[in-house]
Amino acid sequence: MTDDLFRADAYLRTCDARVLRIDETGIVLDRTVFYPLGGGQAGDAGVLVLADGREVAIADTRKARNEEGQPTNEFVHVPAPGQADLLAALKPGDPVTARLDWERRHRLMRFHTASHLLCHLVPVPVNGCSITPEYARIDFHMTDPLDKEALTAGLARLVEAAHPLTVGAITDEELDANPALVKSMSVQPPRGTGTVRTIRIGGEAQIDFQPCGGTHVANTSEIGAVMVTKIEKKSANSRRVVLGWAPAAA
């Protein structure tokens, strides 16, 4: 398996690692700071620095799949095209330094945290989301209309309030006893280790608390200026809210 260092510290930008294997899907390392596509959040990009200083550009990160097509605990670093010579020089056991495209990752962290704030402002189940560096969208299971300006103002208040974010964990049994903690209708928290990672926003005044495996900023003030750019009626029971960067945060 790949040791996912970002779970404990989303601010790690680099790490030393060793190649476990290379195949047609990409490069698997024994440890990484790269987040793999999942839970609606895009996979990380960056570079792998080889022992001789050359760099393999990584365009995406994905979870490896087993023979049944199910995701595993190994992460595949997907090289950008046109690097056949560099990849041919790599072999299992080689040391590399994994280095994130930090600006891109930080934008993902900010948008992901903002999406949690939206869950506070629109307290209904979520039936889909997408977190990218340029925008975030969340589909809410609801029929009532939403007000774009009111949501943007609500986000601004929560960002300015500088609420802290805490990474924690609850047991599978605690989650089973509190199923309402799971806001997503389409993505269930990963189980199997006995505990489930949680994200809490707020101190004594709790803003949001839910299972989540993504990367986030440590305080809502770090999100910066975001705004609701669009609200769409996707179906009779779904309203899509799209977030973008306000001019001050672009």
N, C-alpha and C positions, 0 to 999 in steps of 0.2 A: 504494500500500500504506500501511498504518498503521504508524508507527514505534512499536514496542511497548516503551516505556521500562521497564516492570516486569520485563522479562527480565533486565536488568542490575542493577536495584535495586528489590527488592520493597517497600522502605520509602518510596518516593516516594508522597506523598499527593495532590499536585496537579501540574498542568502547564498551561502555556499552549499553545493549539492553534488550528487554523483548520478550519472546516467544509469538507470536500471535497464532500459531497453530502447531500441529505435525500430519503428516499423513504418508501414505505409501511412498510418494515421498521425504519427508525430513522435515526440520524444517524451519518455516517462522518466521522471526524476525521483530520488528517494525522499526529497523534501522540496517545498516550494513556497514562495510568497504569492504565486499567481492564483487568482480565484477562477474556478472553472464555471462555464455557463451553467446556470441553474437557478431555480426559484424566481425566474424572470430577469435576473441580472446578467448582463453580458459578461463573457469571459475576458480575462485580462490579456493585455499585449505587453511587449517589451523586448528584451534581448537575453540570450544566454551567452555569457562571455567565456570563451574557451581558455585553456591553460596558456595558449600562445598569444592571447589578447584579441584574437579574431572574435567576431560577434555573429551569432545566428539570430536573425530577426524573427520574433514570435508574433504571429498575427492574431492568434486566438488560443484559448485554453478550454478544453472539454474534459468531461469524465470519460474514462475508458469504458468499453462495453464488453461483457462476456459473450460467450457463444450464443446465449439466448437473447442477446441484445439488451440486457439489463445493465445499468450503470454500476461500476465498481468503485473501490476506494483508491484507484490509481487515476492520476490526472495526466492528460496528454497535452503537451505544449506543441501547438500546431505551427510549423515554420511557414513564413511567407514564401511565395514561389521564387524560383530562380536561385536556390542555394544548394544545388546538388553536390557540388564539390566540398562544401563545408560539412554537409551531413555525412558524406562518405568518409570523412576523417574521424567522425565520432564513433565510439564503441562503448559497450557497457563497462561501467567502472570508471570512466573518465570524469575528472572533476570539472565543474562549471560553476559560474556565478550567475544566478538568476536575478535579473534587474528589471523591475517594473517600469512601464511608461507611467510614471507617477502622476503627471497632470491628468491623464485620462482616467486612471483609477480614482483619483480624488474627486473628480466630477461624478463618477459612479457612486461613490460613498455619499456625497452630498445629496444627489437625487434619491438614493435609496432611503436615506434618513427622512427626506422630505415626504416620501411616499408613506412612511409611518405616521407623519403628522397629518396627512390627508385621511388616514384611517381613523384618527381621532376626530377630525372635523366631520367626517361622513361615517358614522358608526353603524355600518351595515356590512354583510359579507362581501368579500372580494372574489370575483370569478375570472380573474386574469390580470396580468401586469407585464410590463416590459420596462427595464431600466437600462438606458443607454447613456453614453457621455453627452448626447445632445438633447435628449428629452426623456421623460418618463411618462408612462400612461398606466392608469389603473381603471379596471372595469368594475363598477360596483353593481351588486345585485339589488336593484331598486327600481321603482316606477316614478317616484317623485322627481320633479325638476330640480336642478342645482343652479346656483348663481355663481358665475365666474368671478365677479368682483368681490363677492363676499368670501369666497374660498381663498382668493389671493390675499385679502386683508387678514383672514384668519391665519394663514401661513406666515405672513409677515409678523404678526403678534407672537407666534410661537417661536419663530427664529430669534426675534429680538429679546425674548424672555430668557434666552441662554439656558435652556433645560439640559441637564447632564444626561448622558446615555451610558447605561451599564450593561455589560454582557454577563449573563448568568446561565443557570441551568436548572431544570426541574426534572424529576423522575418521570418515567413513562406512566407510572401509576398516578402521579399528580396531574399529568396532562389528561389522562383518561377521566379523572374525576372533574376536570374543568375543560370540557370540549369547546366552550365558547372562546377560549384563548386562541384557537386556530381561526384566523380571519379568512384564510383562503379556502375557497370551495374546490379548487382544482389541484392544489399542491399540498400534500401532507408532509409534516415534519419527518425527517429521517429518524428511524428507530433502529434498535438493535444493540446499542451500547448500554442501555439502561437509563440514559439521561438524554434530554433534549435541550439544545442551546436556545436561550431566550434573549430578547432585547427589551430593555426597559428604558423608557424616556421619561424623565422627570424625577424629582426628589420626593419630598413628602406628598406633593401634588402630582400623582401619576398621570402622565399624558397618554402613554401607550405601553402595552405589555403583551408580547406575543412571541411564539417560537419563530426563529428566523436564523438562517445560516449565512446570510450575506454579509457584506462589509459596510460599515457605517462610520460617520464622524463621531467624535467624543462628546460634542456639545452642539445643540441646535444652532447656536450663533455662527458656527462654521459653515453652515449651509449657504449663507449669503442670500442674495436677492433672487427669489424664484417667483414665478407667476403661473397662473392657470391660463394657458393659451387657447384651449378649446374644450368644450363640453359637447359630447355627441350622444344621441340616443342610438345605441347599437342594436337594441331589440326591445320588445315590449317590457322586459324585466332587467334591462342593463343600461347603465349610463357610464360613458367613458370620459374620464378626466385626464387631460394631457397637460403636463408641466413642462415649462421651458425656462431658460435663463432670462431674468429681467436684465435690462441694459447694464446695470451696475455690476452684475455678476457674470456677464458673458465672457 
